[in-house]
Amino acid sequence: MVTKITTAGLRKFAYCPRWYKIQYKCGFNPSSPLKSKYPIGDALRGCLVSGSDADFRSRIGGLTSGEVIVEEKATFAEMIARGELLLKSALSWKDNIGEILWHEQLSKYCLNDIEILGYPDILAKKNNIITLYSIRVSYTSYTDKDRDADIIKMVIFKSGLEKILNVKINRLCAVSMIIRNRKNRISPNTKNVITEIQETPIVLERNLENTAIQSLSDMVAIINAGLFPTTGMQNGTCSWCPFGKQLQGQKFCDFPDEILKEFSETSLQRCNIDKWRDEF
Ligand code: SF4
């Protein structure tokens, strides 16, 4: 049997199988209050593909209609201005990474009877070194936890693109495009700047590639067996999971699947989570 899975789904599963099930099996995908890094990140990614900053603001305008932006320390207008600064640095970063071989196109690839669909960020060749870049727009630097969540996706993209393009990929690199969301970042006590681009090489230590591919097979076996444990509770994922929100004193993810399926067919699906509390 060929199982189809997306790299976005795999990442969710790696955070918490219950999260994956609610979203991909129950079809329950509420829109939660939005942080500005998401629409800014989407617009920035679009502009990186086009190679121009001309339509940055119009891309954000389209993406945020009807959404609620929640930012604790800076206004959304300030964040957009920071986004423009970040985009300028991102475009010059892209100008310096060499010949672009792949940029956000759909890749379809079969590995051990698993069909994987995904959008590798950027593959570039410079001085005969081919590097696969994974881009994130974030408020903070890259951590080991980010790396652990990215590793399977990077290994899959690497082996997929090597087959599709018939090339050997020499380097993996996470690129953090950082847009800080605090008001005063430049003060006598801090050297942090408002925007920054950081590269973090991802080294595939001995056997890590094989381990990642084995983990992929294990995940698909668990999905096919219908087992979805709530591992988010042990690894702290619940703090940012949209299904960790409370309704009637109960966490969303504690509701039975049948109830979540019912939710997924109602107007609740399209509401802001905080408004739900008023509906019950
Ligand atoms: S609230 Fe926690 S346990 Fe529940 S789905 Fe989200 S991450 Fe998993």
Residues whose N, C-alpha, C, O or C-beta is under 5 A from the ligand:
A	BS01	SF4	C16 R18 W19 T230 G232 M233 T237 C238 C241 F243 G244 C253
